[in-house]
Amino acid sequence: TNEQLWEIEALLLKSFNEGLRKDTNPVAPVKMFPTFVRDVPDGREKYAEGKYMALDLGGTNFRVLLLEINDQIHLDSEVYSVPESIMHGTGDQVY
């Protein structure tokens, strides 16, 4: 029912907020870390020629991508395993 969906939504939002708060993160059911992304693409971006790096730290892998834009687009990427000690460590240990 709609009421059940709203209840699930409220529980998820509560869990997300607990995961973001410093004082409740250690016991939160959903672990979350603040992002430094300030906006999302809207299609009006202008891409300048040059080299761009993207870093993606997931649960088990760390991906490093290098994108080079000139008259063509070239993408290089490497994937590294995240050590077990980091996977189960704190956010401070990762960053």
MMTF fields as JSON, N, C-alpha, C and O atoms, coordinates in Angstrom:
{
  "mmtfVersion": "1.0.0",
  "mmtfProducer": "UNKNOWN",
  "numBonds": 379,
  "numAtoms": 380,
  "numGroups": 95,
  "numChains": 1,
  "numModels": 1,
  "chainsPerModel": [1],
  "groupsPerChain": [95],
  "chainIdList": ["A"],
  "bondAtomList": [4, 2, 8, 6, 12, 10, 16, 14, 20, 18, 24, 22, 28, 26, 32, 30, 36, 34, 40, 38, 44, 42, 48, 46, 52, 50, 56, 54, 60, 58, 64, 62, 68, 66, 72, 70, 76, 74, 80, 78, 84, 82, 88, 86, 92, 90, 96, 94, 100, 98, 104, 102, 108, 106, 112, 110, 116, 114, 120, 118, 124, 122, 128, 126, 132, 130, 136, 134, 140, 138, 144, 142, 148, 146, 152, 150, 156, 154, 160, 158, 164, 162, 168, 166, 172, 170, 176, 174, 180, 178, 184, 182, 188, 186, 192, 190, 196, 194, 200, 198, 204, 202, 208, 206, 212, 210, 216, 214, 220, 218, 224, 222, 228, 226, 232, 230, 236, 234, 240, 238, 244, 242, 248, 246, 252, 250, 256, 254, 260, 258, 264, 262, 268, 266, 272, 270, 276, 274, 280, 278, 284, 282, 288, 286, 292, 290, 296, 294, 300, 298, 304, 302, 308, 306, 312, 310, 316, 314, 320, 318, 324, 322, 328, 326, 332, 330, 336, 334, 340, 338, 344, 342, 348, 346, 352, 350, 356, 354, 360, 358, 364, 362, 368, 366, 372, 370, 376, 374],
  "bondOrderList": [1, 1, 1, 1, 1, 1, 1, 1, 1, 1, 1, 1, 1, 1, 1, 1, 1, 1, 1, 1, 1, 1, 1, 1, 1, 1, 1, 1, 1, 1, 1, 1, 1, 1, 1, 1, 1, 1, 1, 1, 1, 1, 1, 1, 1, 1, 1, 1, 1, 1, 1, 1, 1, 1, 1, 1, 1, 1, 1, 1, 1, 1, 1, 1, 1, 1, 1, 1, 1, 1, 1, 1, 1, 1, 1, 1, 1, 1, 1, 1, 1, 1, 1, 1, 1, 1, 1, 1, 1, 1, 1, 1, 1, 1],
  "groupList": [{"groupName": "THR", "atomNameList": ["N", "CA", "C", "O"], "elementList": ["N", "C", "C", "O"], "formalChargeList": [0, 0, 0, 0], "bondAtomList": [1, 0, 2, 1, 3, 2], "bondOrderList": [1, 1, 2], "singleLetterCode": "T", "chemCompType": "L-PEPTIDE LINKING"}, {"groupName": "ASN", "atomNameList": ["N", "CA", "C", "O"], "elementList": ["N", "C", "C", "O"], "formalChargeList": [0, 0, 0, 0], "bondAtomList": [1, 0, 2, 1, 3, 2], "bondOrderList": [1, 1, 2], "singleLetterCode": "N", "chemCompType": "L-PEPTIDE LINKING"}, {"groupName": "GLU", "atomNameList": ["N", "CA", "C", "O"], "elementList": ["N", "C", "C", "O"], "formalChargeList": [0, 0, 0, 0], "bondAtomList": [1, 0, 2, 1, 3, 2], "bondOrderList": [1, 1, 2], "singleLetterCode": "E", "chemCompType": "L-PEPTIDE LINKING"}, {"groupName": "GLN", "atomNameList": ["N", "CA", "C", "O"], "elementList": ["N", "C", "C", "O"], "formalChargeList": [0, 0, 0, 0], "bondAtomList": [1, 0, 2, 1, 3, 2], "bondOrderList": [1, 1, 2], "singleLetterCode": "Q", "chemCompType": "L-PEPTIDE LINKING"}, {"groupName": "LEU", "atomNameList": ["N", "CA", "C", "O"], "elementList": ["N", "C", "C", "O"], "formalChargeList": [0, 0, 0, 0], "bondAtomList": [1, 0, 2, 1, 3, 2], "bondOrderList": [1, 1, 2], "singleLetterCode": "L", "chemCompType": "L-PEPTIDE LINKING"}, {"groupName": "TRP", "atomNameList": ["N", "CA", "C", "O"], "elementList": ["N", "C", "C", "O"], "formalChargeList": [0, 0, 0, 0], "bondAtomList": [1, 0, 2, 1, 3, 2], "bondOrderList": [1, 1, 2], "singleLetterCode": "W", "chemCompType": "L-PEPTIDE LINKING"}, {"groupName": "ILE", "atomNameList": ["N", "CA", "C", "O"], "elementList": ["N", "C", "C", "O"], "formalChargeList": [0, 0, 0, 0], "bondAtomList": [1, 0, 2, 1, 3, 2], "bondOrderList": [1, 1, 2], "singleLetterCode": "I", "chemCompType": "L-PEPTIDE LINKING"}, {"groupName": "ALA", "atomNameList": ["N", "CA", "C", "O"], "elementList": ["N", "C", "C", "O"], "formalChargeList": [0, 0, 0, 0], "bondAtomList": [1, 0, 2, 1, 3, 2], "bondOrderList": [1, 1, 2], "singleLetterCode": "A", "chemCompType": "L-PEPTIDE LINKING"}, {"groupName": "LYS", "atomNameList": ["N", "CA", "C", "O"], "elementList": ["N", "C", "C", "O"], "formalChargeList": [0, 0, 0, 0], "bondAtomList": [1, 0, 2, 1, 3, 2], "bondOrderList": [1, 1, 2], "singleLetterCode": "K", "chemCompType": "L-PEPTIDE LINKING"}, {"groupName": "SER", "atomNameList": ["N", "CA", "C", "O"], "elementList": ["N", "C", "C", "O"], "formalChargeList": [0, 0, 0, 0], "bondAtomList": [1, 0, 2, 1, 3, 2], "bondOrderList": [1, 1, 2], "singleLetterCode": "S", "chemCompType": "L-PEPTIDE LINKING"}, {"groupName": "PHE", "atomNameList": ["N", "CA", "C", "O"], "elementList": ["N", "C", "C", "O"], "formalChargeList": [0, 0, 0, 0], "bondAtomList": [1, 0, 2, 1, 3, 2], "bondOrderList": [1, 1, 2], "singleLetterCode": "F", "chemCompType": "L-PEPTIDE LINKING"}, {"groupName": "GLY", "atomNameList": ["N", "CA", "C", "O"], "elementList": ["N", "C", "C", "O"], "formalChargeList": [0, 0, 0, 0], "bondAtomList": [1, 0, 2, 1, 3, 2], "bondOrderList": [1, 1, 2], "singleLetterCode": "G", "chemCompType": "PEPTIDE LINKING"}, {"groupName": "ARG", "atomNameList": ["N", "CA", "C", "O"], "elementList": ["N", "C", "C", "O"], "formalChargeList": [0, 0, 0, 0], "bondAtomList": [1, 0, 2, 1, 3, 2], "bondOrderList": [1, 1, 2], "singleLetterCode": "R", "chemCompType": "L-PEPTIDE LINKING"}, {"groupName": "ASP", "atomNameList": ["N", "CA", "C", "O"], "elementList": ["N", "C", "C", "O"], "formalChargeList": [0, 0, 0, 0], "bondAtomList": [1, 0, 2, 1, 3, 2], "bondOrderList": [1, 1, 2], "singleLetterCode": "D", "chemCompType": "L-PEPTIDE LINKING"}, {"groupName": "PRO", "atomNameList": ["N", "CA", "C", "O"], "elementList": ["N", "C", "C", "O"], "formalChargeList": [0, 0, 0, 0], "bondAtomList": [1, 0, 2, 1, 3, 2], "bondOrderList": [1, 1, 2], "singleLetterCode": "P", "chemCompType": "L-PEPTIDE LINKING"}, {"groupName": "VAL", "atomNameList": ["N", "CA", "C", "O"], "elementList": ["N", "C", "C", "O"], "formalChargeList": [0, 0, 0, 0], "bondAtomList": [1, 0, 2, 1, 3, 2], "bondOrderList": [1, 1, 2], "singleLetterCode": "V", "chemCompType": "L-PEPTIDE LINKING"}, {"groupName": "MET", "atomNameList": ["N", "CA", "C", "O"], "elementList": ["N", "C", "C", "O"], "formalChargeList": [0, 0, 0, 0], "bondAtomList": [1, 0, 2, 1, 3, 2], "bondOrderList": [1, 1, 2], "singleLetterCode": "M", "chemCompType": "L-PEPTIDE LINKING"}, {"groupName": "TYR", "atomNameList": ["N", "CA", "C", "O"], "elementList": ["N", "C", "C", "O"], "formalChargeList": [0, 0, 0, 0], "bondAtomList": [1, 0, 2, 1, 3, 2], "bondOrderList": [1, 1, 2], "singleLetterCode": "Y", "chemCompType": "L-PEPTIDE LINKING"}, {"groupName": "HIS", "atomNameList": ["N", "CA", "C", "O"], "elementList": ["N", "C", "C", "O"], "formalChargeList": [0, 0, 0, 0], "bondAtomList": [1, 0, 2, 1, 3, 2], "bondOrderList": [1, 1, 2], "singleLetterCode": "H", "chemCompType": "L-PEPTIDE LINKING"}],
  "groupTypeList": [0, 1, 2, 3, 4, 5, 2, 6, 2, 7, 4, 4, 4, 8, 9, 10, 1, 2, 11, 4, 12, 8, 13, 0, 1, 14, 15, 7, 14, 15, 8, 16, 10, 14, 0, 10, 15, 12, 13, 15, 14, 13, 11, 12, 2, 8, 17, 7, 2, 11, 8, 17, 16, 7, 4, 13, 4, 11, 11, 0, 1, 10, 12, 15, 4, 4, 4, 2, 6, 1, 13, 3, 6, 18, 4, 13, 9, 2, 15, 17, 9, 15, 14, 2, 9, 6, 16, 18, 11, 0, 11, 13, 3, 15, 17],
  "groupIdList": [1, 2, 3, 4, 5, 6, 7, 8, 9, 10, 11, 12, 13, 14, 15, 16, 17, 18, 19, 20, 21, 22, 23, 24, 25, 26, 27, 28, 29, 30, 31, 32, 33, 34, 35, 36, 37, 38, 39, 40, 41, 42, 43, 44, 45, 46, 47, 48, 49, 50, 51, 52, 53, 54, 55, 56, 57, 58, 59, 60, 61, 62, 63, 64, 65, 66, 67, 68, 69, 70, 71, 72, 73, 74, 75, 76, 77, 78, 79, 80, 81, 82, 83, 84, 85, 86, 87, 88, 89, 90, 91, 92, 93, 94, 95],
  "secStructList": [7, 2, 2, 2, 2, 2, 2, 2, 2, 2, 2, 2, 2, 2, 2, 2, 2, 2, 2, 2, 1, 6, 6, 6, 4, 4, 4, 7, 1, 1, 7, 7, 7, 7, 7, 7, 7, 7, 7, 7, 7, 7, 1, 7, 7, 7, 7, 7, 1, 3, 3, 3, 3, 3, 3, 3, 3, 7, 1, 1, 3, 3, 3, 3, 3, 3, 3, 3, 3, 1, 1, 1, 3, 3, 3, 3, 3, 3, 3, 3, 3, 7, 7, 2, 2, 2, 2, 6, 1, 7, 2, 2, 2, 2, 7],
  "xCoordList": [0.841, 0.0, 0.882, 2.083, 0.271, 1.009, 1.533, 2.641, 0.726, 1.149, 2.412, 3.298, 2.498, 3.688, 4.907, 6.007, 4.707, 5.812, 6.3, 7.505, 5.373, 5.764, 6.523, 7.466, 6.096, 6.787, 8.21, 9.15, 8.367, 9.697, 10.55, 11.722, 9.961, 10.69, 11.166, 12.313, 10.293, 10.652, 11.767, 12.678, 11.703, 12.748, 14.088, 15.135, 14.049, 15.283, 15.891, 17.095, 15.066, 15.552, 16.166, 17.217, 15.518, 16.043, 17.406, 18.341, 17.516, 18.779, 19.867, 21.016, 19.514, 20.484, 20.999, 22.203, 20.082, 20.484, 21.357, 22.32, 21.032, 21.872, 23.257, 24.259, 23.309, 24.589, 25.453, 26.679, 24.844, 25.597, 26.044, 27.019, 25.343, 25.693, 26.892, 26.948, 27.84, 29.07, 28.79, 29.424, 27.837, 27.58, 26.812, 26.891, 26.075, 25.302, 25.852, 25.384, 26.825, 27.378, 27.884, 27.621, 28.597, 29.13, 28.06, 28.34, 26.858, 25.804, 24.679, 23.693, 24.819, 23.767, 23.669, 24.689, 22.453, 22.296, 22.82, 23.166, 22.88, 23.411, 24.573, 24.377, 25.782, 26.965, 27.039, 26.938, 27.215, 27.299, 28.412, 28.72, 29.006, 30.049, 29.678, 29.079, 30.021, 29.695, 30.418, 31.532, 29.782, 30.398, 30.867, 30.35, 31.834, 32.332, 31.82, 32.262, 30.891, 30.251, 29.226, 28.356, 29.318, 28.451, 27.258, 26.327, 27.259, 26.148, 26.115, 27.063, 25.052, 24.925, 24.884, 24.451, 25.33, 25.303, 23.875, 22.947, 23.707, 22.375, 22.359, 21.356, 23.464, 23.512, 24.083, 24.298, 24.332, 24.875, 26.386, 26.976, 27.009, 28.443, 29.225, 28.827, 30.325, 31.23, 32.508, 33.109, 32.903, 34.067, 35.278, 35.323, 36.236, 37.468, 38.436, 38.41, 39.277, 40.318, 41.227, 41.47, 41.721, 42.635, 42.508, 41.856, 43.155, 43.126, 42.313, 42.434, 41.482, 40.626, 40.797, 40.911, 40.814, 40.954, 39.695, 39.14, 39.259, 38.123, 38.584, 39.292, 38.18, 38.518, 37.22, 36.322, 37.115, 35.894, 36.284, 36.848, 35.976, 36.266, 34.985, 34.086, 34.906, 33.744, 34.042, 35.009, 33.216, 33.391, 34.584, 35.224, 34.903, 36.008, 37.069, 38.16, 36.772, 37.719, 37.896, 37.0, 39.076, 39.388, 39.708, 40.68, 38.9, 39.086, 39.681, 39.245, 40.671, 41.304, 41.124, 41.527, 40.516, 40.281, 40.952, 40.895, 41.577, 42.164, 41.492, 41.594, 40.81, 40.089, 40.836, 41.099, 41.173, 41.86, 40.947, 40.529, 40.65, 39.767, 40.574, 41.139, 40.622, 41.165, 40.295, 39.071, 40.849, 39.961, 39.275, 38.306, 39.782, 39.147, 39.075, 39.653, 38.368, 38.288, 38.987, 38.71, 39.902, 40.641, 40.492, 40.646, 40.191, 39.991, 40.92, 40.922, 41.706, 42.521, 41.981, 41.568, 41.983, 41.516, 42.306, 42.806, 42.402, 43.033, 42.116, 41.466, 42.07, 41.27, 42.203, 42.983, 42.106, 42.928, 42.021, 40.974, 42.422, 41.659, 41.862, 42.963, 40.797, 40.878, 41.261, 40.587, 42.334, 42.741, 41.645, 40.877, 41.595, 40.594, 40.621, 39.57, 41.806, 41.917, 41.248, 40.706, 41.28, 40.629, 39.116, 38.342, 38.697, 37.261, 36.528, 35.378, 37.196, 36.553, 37.035, 36.734, 37.782, 38.282, 37.297, 36.167, 37.744, 36.917, 37.11, 38.05, 36.229, 36.367, 37.652, 38.273, 38.06, 39.314, 40.507, 41.457, 40.473, 41.571, 41.63, 42.711, 40.475, 40.429, 40.945, 41.742, 40.477, 40.815, 41.994, 42.412],
  "yCoordList": [-1.189, 0.0, 1.247, 1.177, 2.368, 3.635, 3.927, 4.437, 3.599, 3.854, 3.066, 3.58, 1.827, 1.011, 1.597, 1.613, 2.073, 2.698, 3.953, 4.197, 4.75, 5.964, 5.61, 6.3, 4.525, 4.089, 3.635, 3.96, 2.888, 2.457, 3.67, 3.735, 4.629, 5.852, 6.578, 7.02, 6.699, 7.39, 6.65, 7.28, 5.326, 4.54, 4.672, 4.786, 4.656, 4.836, 6.208, 6.325, 7.24, 8.597, 8.717, 9.335, 8.135, 8.147, 7.449, 7.948, 6.292, 5.553, 6.34, 6.351, 7.003, 7.817, 8.949, 9.197, 9.629, 10.741, 10.264, 10.938, 9.107, 8.553, 8.214, 8.405, 7.713, 7.369, 8.576, 8.464, 9.727, 10.951, 11.692, 12.442, 11.489, 12.21, 11.556, 10.335, 12.375, 11.876, 11.061, 10.032, 11.527, 10.857, 9.543, 8.687, 9.362, 8.128, 7.221, 6.092, 7.684, 6.876, 5.513, 4.515, 5.428, 4.117, 3.047, 1.859, 3.44, 2.458, 2.5, 1.774, 3.329, 3.477, 2.218, 1.598, 1.832, 0.658, 0.893, -0.063, 2.144, 2.493, 3.447, 4.572, 3.003, 3.854, 4.819, 4.411, 6.086, 7.094, 8.072, 8.31, 8.631, 9.633, 10.848, 10.701, 12.043, 13.236, 13.216, 12.704, 13.768, 13.871, 15.307, 16.244, 15.453, 16.785, 17.242, 18.266, 16.488, 16.871, 17.943, 17.733, 19.08, 20.213, 20.373, 21.107, 19.708, 19.849, 18.626, 17.841, 18.463, 17.361, 17.929, 19.064, 17.154, 17.646, 17.918, 17.199, 18.962, 19.28, 19.389, 19.802, 19.022, 19.047, 20.316, 20.39, 21.323, 22.591, 22.691, 23.744, 21.607, 21.637, 21.853, 21.4, 22.542, 22.733, 21.974, 22.172, 21.117, 20.288, 20.898, 21.022, 21.269, 21.829, 20.695, 19.649, 20.916, 19.939, 19.834, 20.81, 18.639, 18.434, 17.037, 16.163, 16.854, 15.566, 15.707, 16.691, 14.702, 14.693, 13.36, 12.314, 13.405, 12.186, 11.959, 12.892, 10.714, 10.327, 9.218, 8.3, 9.307, 8.299, 7.732, 8.487, 6.416, 5.757, 4.715, 3.671, 5.013, 4.077, 3.348, 3.922, 2.086, 1.266, 0.381, 0.61, -0.617, -1.499, -2.417, -2.717, -2.873, -3.818, -3.344, -3.913, -2.324, -1.859, -0.348, 0.4, 0.073, 1.488, 1.668, 1.102, 2.448, 2.655, 4.032, 5.032, 4.06, 5.31, 5.425, 4.538, 6.522, 6.735, 8.026, 9.035, 7.991, 9.183, 9.383, 8.539, 10.502, 10.84, 11.97, 13.011, 11.76, 12.797, 13.232, 12.423, 14.532, 15.081, 16.027, 17.008, 15.726, 16.635, 16.427, 16.457, 16.219, 15.984, 14.625, 14.346, 13.777, 12.501, 12.359, 13.153, 11.351, 11.069, 9.749, 8.745, 9.76, 8.552, 8.319, 9.242, 7.081, 6.742, 5.602, 4.549, 5.81, 4.764, 4.521, 5.457, 3.273, 3.0, 1.853, 0.97, 1.895, 0.838, 0.543, 1.441, -0.714, -1.122, -1.785, -2.674, -1.334, -1.87, -2.456, -1.89, -3.585, -4.177, -3.357, -2.879, -3.2, -2.502, -3.543, -4.566, -3.302, -4.269, -4.48, -3.57, -5.683, -6.043, -5.089, -4.743, -4.666, -3.772, -2.426, -1.813, -1.963, -0.702, -0.903, -0.042, -2.042, -2.308, -2.27, -1.837, -2.722, -2.803, -1.715, -1.751, -0.746, 0.351, 1.506, 1.408, 2.586, 3.786, 4.673, 4.48, 5.635, 6.601, 7.393, 7.726, 7.701, 8.432, 7.633, 8.215, 6.316, 5.487, 5.484, 5.419, 5.554, 5.538, 6.847, 6.858, 7.965, 9.263, 9.877, 10.981],
  "zCoordList": [0.0, 0.0, 0.0, 0.261, -0.294, -0.251, 1.149, 1.316, 2.15, 3.53, 3.869, 4.551, 3.399, 3.647, 2.935, 3.488, 1.718, 0.987, 1.697, 1.77, 2.222, 2.948, 4.227, 4.614, 4.874, 6.087, 5.762, 6.489, 4.672, 4.231, 3.889, 4.259, 3.183, 2.834, 4.092, 4.159, 5.078, 6.323, 7.058, 7.595, 7.084, 7.75, 7.026, 7.663, 5.688, 4.919, 5.172, 5.397, 5.135, 5.371, 6.765, 6.93, 7.756, 9.126, 9.171, 9.797, 8.503, 8.471, 7.754, 8.196, 6.644, 5.913, 6.794, 6.861, 7.465, 8.331, 9.484, 9.851, 10.06, 11.125, 10.587, 11.275, 9.359, 8.749, 8.463, 8.446, 8.238, 7.946, 9.204, 9.166, 10.312, 11.538, 12.208, 12.352, 12.611, 13.22, 14.484, 14.718, 15.295, 16.568, 16.413, 17.294, 15.319, 15.145, 14.045, 13.899, 13.273, 12.187, 12.657, 11.986, 13.779, 14.183, 14.41, 14.248, 14.776, 15.052, 14.02, 14.148, 13.015, 12.001, 11.14, 10.837, 10.742, 9.878, 8.458, 7.764, 8.026, 6.704, 6.925, 7.384, 6.601, 6.762, 5.585, 4.428, 5.888, 4.83, 5.166, 6.334, 4.132, 4.288, 3.452, 2.387, 3.915, 3.131, 1.783, 1.671, 0.785, -0.533, -0.749, -0.142, -1.606, -1.922, -3.284, -3.805, -3.857, -5.112, -4.785, -3.94, -5.441, -5.11, -6.023, -5.69, -7.166, -8.094, -8.996, -9.016, -9.725, -10.67, -12.085, -12.281, -13.074, -14.45, -14.909, -14.539, -15.717, -16.239, -17.764, -18.346, -18.409, -19.865, -20.46, -21.67, -19.627, -20.137, -19.935, -20.175, -19.499, -19.235, -20.531, -21.604, -20.399, -21.526, -21.191, -20.135, -22.097, -21.857, -22.536, -23.76, -21.747, -22.276, -22.573, -21.923, -23.55, -23.83, -22.625, -21.916, -22.41, -21.296, -20.73, -21.301, -19.584, -18.894, -17.616, -16.886, -17.36, -16.182, -15.471, -16.11, -14.155, -13.381, -12.553, -11.972, -12.51, -11.667, -10.737, -11.152, -9.482, -8.482, -7.927, -7.551, -7.875, -7.394, -6.358, -6.687, -5.106, -4.029, -3.67, -3.056, -4.054, -3.734, -2.536, -1.81, -2.336, -1.191, -1.303, -0.295, -2.508, -2.673, -3.66, -3.709, -4.439, -5.455, -5.42, -5.028, -5.84, -6.015, -7.489, -7.989, -8.184, -9.618, -9.87, -9.299, -10.726, -11.129, -12.636, -13.389, -13.069, -14.495, -14.932, -14.228, -16.082, -16.681, -18.033, -18.923, -18.173, -19.394, -20.083, -19.481, -21.338, -22.108, -23.254, -24.083, -23.276, -24.305, -25.185, -24.703, -26.46, -27.472, -28.703, -28.572, -29.879, -31.016, -30.888, -31.595, -29.984, -29.674, -28.158, -27.417, -27.721, -26.286, -26.026, -26.683, -25.055, -24.701, -23.201, -22.402, -22.828, -21.425, -21.033, -21.671, -19.986, -19.375, -17.981, -17.297, -17.559, -16.205, -15.594, -16.291, -14.283, -13.498, -12.324, -11.789, -11.929, -10.776, -9.771, -10.114, -8.523, -7.446, -6.372, -6.059, -5.812, -4.713, -3.452, -3.178, -2.694, -1.412, -0.359, -0.239, 0.41, 1.434, 2.48, 2.794, 3.0, 4.009, 5.201, 5.742, 5.611, 6.773, 6.509, 7.429, 5.268, 4.91, 4.803, 5.223, 4.24, 4.084, 5.416, 5.49, 6.46, 7.772, 8.716, 9.909, 8.192, 9.014, 9.068, 8.588, 9.654, 9.766, 8.545, 7.774, 8.371, 7.283, 7.406, 6.397, 8.634, 8.836, 8.326, 7.802, 8.468, 7.982, 6.46, 5.874, 5.83, 4.365, 3.796, 2.858, 4.38, 3.824, 4.521, 4.172]
}
